[in-house]
Structures are given as C-alpha cells and as structure tokens.
Amino acid sequence: SARDVYALGLVLLEAATGRPAFAGDWREAARARLTEDPDLSGVPASWRPLLAAMTARDPADRPTAAEVHERLTVV
C-alpha cells in the first residue's frame, strides 16, 4: 500500500542518515509529515529520487510496492 511505501521510505531515510526524518515527539513528527517533505541531505544522490518519491506527501504520487522492489534491486 502507499502507506507501507511511505513507512519504508522513512526507515530507509533514517538508515541512510542516522537520524529520524522528522524531529520532535510523536505529535510534532506527525504534524511535520503533513506539511513538510523530509530532508534528504545526507542521502546518497543515487537514492534521493527514490526516497523522495516514496515519501511524497500525496499517496497518489508514491510508487507502488512492486515499483519500489524493482528499483531497489537496481540501486
């Protein structure tokens, strides 16, 4: 689902940067997810397009799980 793709994108982003995508307690982080895109600085350039797509705020703009799988096997 689009939610799963988003969640995986956040996990991959945190793994790449060593920090959560959104700072603060759970309320602040949840609010930020609605109004901000995650900071992709510190992410290798080759991963940025995929992570940006996976963490798009509009679920319709996210790739499908199958597309993510395909892209991850190429990256």
N, CA, C and O atoms as a GROMACS GRO file, in nm:
protein
  300
    1SER      N    1   0.083  -0.119   0.000
    1SER     CA    2   0.000   0.000   0.000
    1SER      C    3   0.088   0.125   0.000
    1SER      O    4   0.208   0.118   0.027
    2ALA      N    5   0.028   0.238  -0.030
    2ALA     CA    6   0.102   0.364  -0.030
    2ALA      C    7   0.156   0.397   0.109
    2ALA      O    8   0.262   0.457   0.122
    3ARG      N    9   0.082   0.359   0.213
    3ARG     CA   10   0.129   0.381   0.350
    3ARG      C   11   0.254   0.301   0.380
    3ARG      O   12   0.347   0.350   0.444
    4ASP      N   13   0.256   0.177   0.333
    4ASP     CA   14   0.373   0.092   0.354
    4ASP      C   15   0.495   0.146   0.279
    4ASP      O   16   0.607   0.144   0.332
    5VAL      N   17   0.474   0.194   0.158
    5VAL     CA   18   0.583   0.251   0.080
    5VAL      C   19   0.639   0.373   0.152
    5VAL      O   20   0.761   0.391   0.160
    6TYR      N   21   0.550   0.458   0.205
    6TYR     CA   22   0.592   0.577   0.279
    6TYR      C   23   0.673   0.538   0.403
    6TYR      O   24   0.780   0.592   0.428
    7ALA      N   25   0.621   0.443   0.480
    7ALA     CA   26   0.689   0.399   0.601
    7ALA      C   27   0.827   0.340   0.569
    7ALA      O   28   0.924   0.369   0.639
    8LEU      N   29   0.836   0.259   0.464
    8LEU     CA   30   0.964   0.204   0.425
    8LEU      C   31   1.059   0.315   0.382
    8LEU      O   32   1.178   0.311   0.412
    9GLY      N   33   1.007   0.414   0.312
    9GLY     CA   34   1.089   0.529   0.273
    9GLY      C   35   1.148   0.599   0.394
    9GLY      O   36   1.265   0.637   0.393
   10LEU      N   37   1.068   0.617   0.498
   10LEU     CA   38   1.117   0.681   0.620
   10LEU      C   39   1.223   0.595   0.689
   10LEU      O   40   1.322   0.648   0.740
   11VAL      N   41   1.203   0.465   0.690
   11VAL     CA   42   1.301   0.374   0.751
   11VAL      C   43   1.432   0.378   0.673
   11VAL      O   44   1.540   0.385   0.732
   12LEU      N   45   1.424   0.374   0.542
   12LEU     CA   46   1.545   0.380   0.459
   12LEU      C   47   1.616   0.514   0.476
   12LEU      O   48   1.739   0.520   0.479
   13LEU      N   49   1.540   0.620   0.486
   13LEU     CA   50   1.597   0.753   0.507
   13LEU      C   51   1.671   0.760   0.640
   13LEU      O   52   1.782   0.812   0.647
   14GLU      N   53   1.610   0.707   0.744
   14GLU     CA   54   1.676   0.706   0.875
   14GLU      C   55   1.801   0.618   0.873
   14GLU      O   56   1.902   0.653   0.934
   15ALA      N   57   1.795   0.506   0.804
   15ALA     CA   58   1.912   0.418   0.794
   15ALA      C   59   2.026   0.488   0.719
   15ALA      O   60   2.143   0.471   0.754
   16ALA      N   61   1.992   0.567   0.618
   16ALA     CA   62   2.094   0.635   0.538
   16ALA      C   63   2.156   0.753   0.611
   16ALA      O   64   2.274   0.784   0.591
   17THR      N   65   2.078   0.820   0.696
   17THR     CA   66   2.126   0.942   0.760
   17THR      C   67   2.161   0.925   0.908
   17THR      O   68   2.235   1.006   0.964
   18GLY      N   69   2.108   0.820   0.969
   18GLY     CA   70   2.133   0.800   1.112
   18GLY      C   71   2.046   0.886   1.201
   18GLY      O   72   2.071   0.897   1.321
   19ARG      N   73   1.943   0.947   1.144
   19ARG     CA   74   1.852   1.030   1.222
   19ARG      C   75   1.709   1.015   1.170
   19ARG      O   76   1.689   0.983   1.053
   20PRO      N   77   1.611   1.038   1.256
   20PRO     CA   78   1.472   1.030   1.210
   20PRO      C   79   1.445   1.136   1.102
   20PRO      O   80   1.509   1.241   1.101
   21ALA      N   81   1.353   1.109   1.014
   21ALA     CA   82   1.318   1.203   0.908
   21ALA      C   83   1.255   1.330   0.964
   21ALA      O   84   1.273   1.438   0.908
   22PHE      N   85   1.182   1.318   1.073
   22PHE     CA   86   1.115   1.431   1.134
   22PHE      C   87   1.147   1.434   1.283
   22PHE      O   88   1.129   1.335   1.354
   23ALA      N   89   1.196   1.548   1.328
   23ALA     CA   90   1.237   1.563   1.469
   23ALA      C   91   1.116   1.588   1.557
   23ALA      O   92   1.007   1.622   1.510
   24GLY      N   93   1.137   1.572   1.686
   24GLY     CA   94   1.036   1.604   1.785
   24GLY      C   95   0.966   1.480   1.838
   24GLY      O   96   0.996   1.367   1.798
   25ASP      N   97   0.873   1.505   1.930
   25ASP     CA   98   0.795   1.394   1.984
   25ASP      C   99   0.698   1.346   1.877
   25ASP      O  100   0.694   1.402   1.767
   26TRP      N  101   0.622   1.245   1.906
   26TRP     CA  102   0.537   1.184   1.803
   26TRP      C  103   0.436   1.282   1.746
   26TRP      O  104   0.403   1.274   1.627
   27ARG      N  105   0.386   1.376   1.829
   27ARG     CA  106   0.289   1.473   1.779
   27ARG      C  107   0.354   1.569   1.680
   27ARG      O  108   0.298   1.596   1.573
   28GLU      N  109   0.472   1.620   1.715
   28GLU     CA  110   0.542   1.712   1.626
   28GLU      C  111   0.581   1.643   1.496
   28GLU      O  112   0.568   1.700   1.388
   29ALA      N  113   0.629   1.521   1.507
   29ALA     CA  114   0.669   1.446   1.388
   29ALA      C  115   0.548   1.418   1.298
   29ALA      O  116   0.558   1.430   1.176
   30ALA      N  117   0.436   1.381   1.358
   30ALA     CA  118   0.315   1.355   1.280
   30ALA      C  119   0.267   1.482   1.209
   30ALA      O  120   0.227   1.477   1.093
   31ARG      N  121   0.271   1.594   1.279
   31ARG     CA  122   0.229   1.721   1.219
   31ARG      C  123   0.322   1.758   1.104
   31ARG      O  124   0.277   1.804   0.999
   32ALA      N  125   0.452   1.739   1.124
   32ALA     CA  126   0.550   1.772   1.020
   32ALA      C  127   0.529   1.687   0.896
   32ALA      O  128   0.546   1.735   0.784
   33ARG      N  129   0.491   1.561   0.913
   33ARG     CA  130   0.467   1.474   0.797
   33ARG      C  131   0.357   1.526   0.707
   33ARG      O  132   0.356   1.499   0.587
   34LEU      N  133   0.263   1.599   0.764
   34LEU     CA  134   0.152   1.653   0.686
   34LEU      C  135   0.188   1.779   0.609
   34LEU      O  136   0.125   1.811   0.508
   35THR      N  137   0.291   1.851   0.655
   35THR     CA  138   0.319   1.982   0.598
   35THR      C  139   0.459   1.995   0.538
   35THR      O  140   0.486   2.095   0.470
   36GLU      N  141   0.546   1.900   0.559
   36GLU     CA  142   0.685   1.912   0.514
   36GLU      C  143   0.731   1.785   0.443
   36GLU      O  144   0.684   1.675   0.471
   37ASP      N  145   0.823   1.804   0.351
   37ASP     CA  146   0.891   1.690   0.292
   37ASP      C  147   1.012   1.659   0.378
   37ASP      O  148   1.070   1.750   0.438
   38PRO      N  149   1.052   1.533   0.387
   38PRO     CA  150   1.170   1.502   0.467
   38PRO      C  151   1.296   1.562   0.404
   38PRO      O  152   1.305   1.580   0.283
   39ASP      N  153   1.392   1.593   0.489
   39ASP     CA  154   1.520   1.647   0.446
   39ASP      C  155   1.604   1.532   0.392
   39ASP      O  156   1.637   1.439   0.465
   40LEU      N  157   1.638   1.538   0.265
   40LEU     CA  158   1.715   1.431   0.203
   40LEU      C  159   1.864   1.460   0.198
   40LEU      O  160   1.940   1.385   0.137
   41SER      N  161   1.907   1.569   0.263
   41SER     CA  162   2.051   1.595   0.267
   41SER      C  163   2.117   1.484   0.349
   41SER      O  164   2.061   1.437   0.448
   42GLY      N  165   2.231   1.445   0.307
   42GLY     CA  166   2.299   1.334   0.372
   42GLY      C  167   2.266   1.199   0.310
   42GLY      O  168   2.327   1.098   0.345
   43VAL      N  169   2.171   1.197   0.219
   43VAL     CA  170   2.135   1.074   0.149
   43VAL      C  171   2.216   1.069   0.019
   43VAL      O  172   2.225   1.169  -0.052
   44PRO      N  173   2.276   0.955  -0.012
   44PRO     CA  174   2.349   0.946  -0.139
   44PRO      C  175   2.261   0.989  -0.257
   44PRO      O  176   2.142   0.957  -0.263
   45ALA      N  177   2.322   1.063  -0.350
   45ALA     CA  178   2.248   1.119  -0.464
   45ALA      C  179   2.171   1.013  -0.541
   45ALA      O  180   2.061   1.039  -0.591
   46SER      N  181   2.227   0.894  -0.552
   46SER     CA  182   2.159   0.789  -0.628
   46SER      C  183   2.030   0.741  -0.561
   46SER      O  184   1.944   0.684  -0.628
   47TRP      N  185   2.015   0.763  -0.432
   47TRP     CA  186   1.896   0.721  -0.358
   47TRP      C  187   1.790   0.831  -0.348
   47TRP      O  188   1.674   0.801  -0.321
   48ARG      N  189   1.830   0.957  -0.368
   48ARG     CA  190   1.737   1.068  -0.345
   48ARG      C  191   1.608   1.060  -0.426
   48ARG      O  192   1.501   1.079  -0.369
   49PRO      N  193   1.613   1.034  -0.557
   49PRO     CA  194   1.486   1.030  -0.633
   49PRO      C  195   1.388   0.924  -0.580
   49PRO      O  196   1.268   0.949  -0.569
   50LEU      N  197   1.441   0.808  -0.548
   50LEU     CA  198   1.354   0.701  -0.497
   50LEU      C  199   1.295   0.738  -0.362
   50LEU      O  200   1.175   0.724  -0.341
   51LEU      N  201   1.379   0.787  -0.270
   51LEU     CA  202   1.328   0.822  -0.137
   51LEU      C  203   1.233   0.940  -0.144
   51LEU      O  204   1.136   0.946  -0.068
   52ALA      N  205   1.259   1.035  -0.231
   52ALA     CA  206   1.166   1.148  -0.247
   52ALA      C  207   1.030   1.097  -0.296
   52ALA      O  208   0.926   1.142  -0.248
   53ALA      N  209   1.031   1.005  -0.391
   53ALA     CA  210   0.906   0.950  -0.442
   53ALA      C  211   0.834   0.869  -0.334
   53ALA      O  212   0.713   0.879  -0.319
   54MET      N  213   0.909   0.788  -0.261
   54MET     CA  214   0.848   0.703  -0.158
   54MET      C  215   0.786   0.785  -0.045
   54MET      O  216   0.688   0.742   0.016
   55THR      N  217   0.843   0.902  -0.016
   55THR     CA  218   0.794   0.983   0.095
   55THR      C  219   0.712   1.104   0.047
   55THR      O  220   0.695   1.200   0.121
   56ALA      N  221   0.663   1.097  -0.075
   56ALA     CA  222   0.575   1.203  -0.125
   56ALA      C  223   0.454   1.216  -0.034
   56ALA      O  224   0.397   1.116   0.008
   57ARG      N  225   0.416   1.338  -0.004
   57ARG     CA  226   0.301   1.357   0.086
   57ARG      C  227   0.170   1.307   0.025
   57ARG      O  228   0.084   1.258   0.098
   58ASP      N  229   0.155   1.320  -0.104
   58ASP     CA  230   0.034   1.272  -0.170
   58ASP      C  231   0.052   1.124  -0.205
   58ASP      O  232   0.139   1.091  -0.286
   59PRO      N  233  -0.026   1.036  -0.145
   59PRO     CA  234  -0.012   0.893  -0.172
   59PRO      C  235  -0.017   0.857  -0.320
   59PRO      O  236   0.045   0.760  -0.362
   60ALA      N  237  -0.091   0.933  -0.399
   60ALA     CA  238  -0.102   0.905  -0.542
   60ALA      C  239   0.030   0.928  -0.615
   60ALA      O  240   0.051   0.876  -0.724
   61ASP      N  241   0.119   1.006  -0.554
   61ASP     CA  242   0.249   1.035  -0.615
   61ASP      C  243   0.356   0.932  -0.580
   61ASP      O  244   0.467   0.937  -0.633
   62ARG      N  245   0.324   0.839  -0.492
   62ARG     CA  246   0.422   0.739  -0.449
   62ARG      C  247   0.424   0.621  -0.546
   62ARG      O  248   0.322   0.586  -0.605
   63PRO      N  249   0.542   0.560  -0.561
   63PRO     CA  250   0.547   0.439  -0.643
   63PRO      C  251   0.474   0.324  -0.573
   63PRO      O  252   0.453   0.328  -0.451
   64THR      N  253   0.437   0.224  -0.649
   64THR     CA  254   0.376   0.105  -0.589
   64THR      C  255   0.487   0.023  -0.521
   64THR      O  256   0.605   0.047  -0.543
   65ALA      N  257   0.446  -0.071  -0.440
   65ALA     CA  258   0.543  -0.159  -0.375
   65ALA      C  259   0.622  -0.237  -0.479
   65ALA      O  260   0.742  -0.259  -0.462
   66ALA      N  261   0.558  -0.279  -0.586
   66ALA     CA  262   0.627  -0.352  -0.693
   66ALA      C  263   0.731  -0.263  -0.760
   66ALA      O  264   0.841  -0.309  -0.791
   67GLU      N  265   0.698  -0.138  -0.783
   67GLU     CA  266   0.794  -0.045  -0.843
   67GLU      C  267   0.912  -0.020  -0.751
   67GLU      O  268   1.026  -0.012  -0.797
   68VAL      N  269   0.886  -0.009  -0.621
   68VAL     CA  270   0.994   0.009  -0.525
   68VAL      C  271   1.084  -0.114  -0.526
   68VAL      O  272   1.207  -0.102  -0.528
   69HIS      N  273   1.024  -0.230  -0.525
   69HIS     CA  274   1.102  -0.353  -0.528
   69HIS      C  275   1.192  -0.356  -0.652
   69HIS      O  276   1.311  -0.387  -0.642
   70GLU      N  277   1.137  -0.324  -0.766
   70GLU     CA  278   1.214  -0.324  -0.890
   70GLU      C  279   1.330  -0.224  -0.883
   70GLU      O  280   1.442  -0.254  -0.922
   71ARG      N  281   1.301  -0.104  -0.832
   71ARG     CA  282   1.404  -0.002  -0.824
   71ARG      C  283   1.511  -0.036  -0.721
   71ARG      O  284   1.628  -0.003  -0.741
   72LEU      N  285   1.473  -0.100  -0.612
   72LEU     CA  286   1.570  -0.138  -0.509
   72LEU      C  287   1.663  -0.248  -0.558
   72LEU      O  288   1.778  -0.256  -0.513
   73THR      N  289   1.617  -0.331  -0.646
   73THR     CA  290   1.704  -0.437  -0.697
   73THR      C  291   1.803  -0.382  -0.798
   73THR      O  292   1.901  -0.449  -0.831
   74VAL      N  293   1.778  -0.261  -0.848
   74VAL     CA  294   1.868  -0.198  -0.945
   74VAL      C  295   1.966  -0.105  -0.876
   74VAL      O  296   2.080  -0.091  -0.921
   75VAL      N  297   1.924  -0.041  -0.767
   75VAL     CA  298   2.007   0.057  -0.698
   75VAL      C  299   2.123  -0.007  -0.642
   75VAL      O  300   2.206   0.059  -0.580
   0.00000   0.00000   0.00000
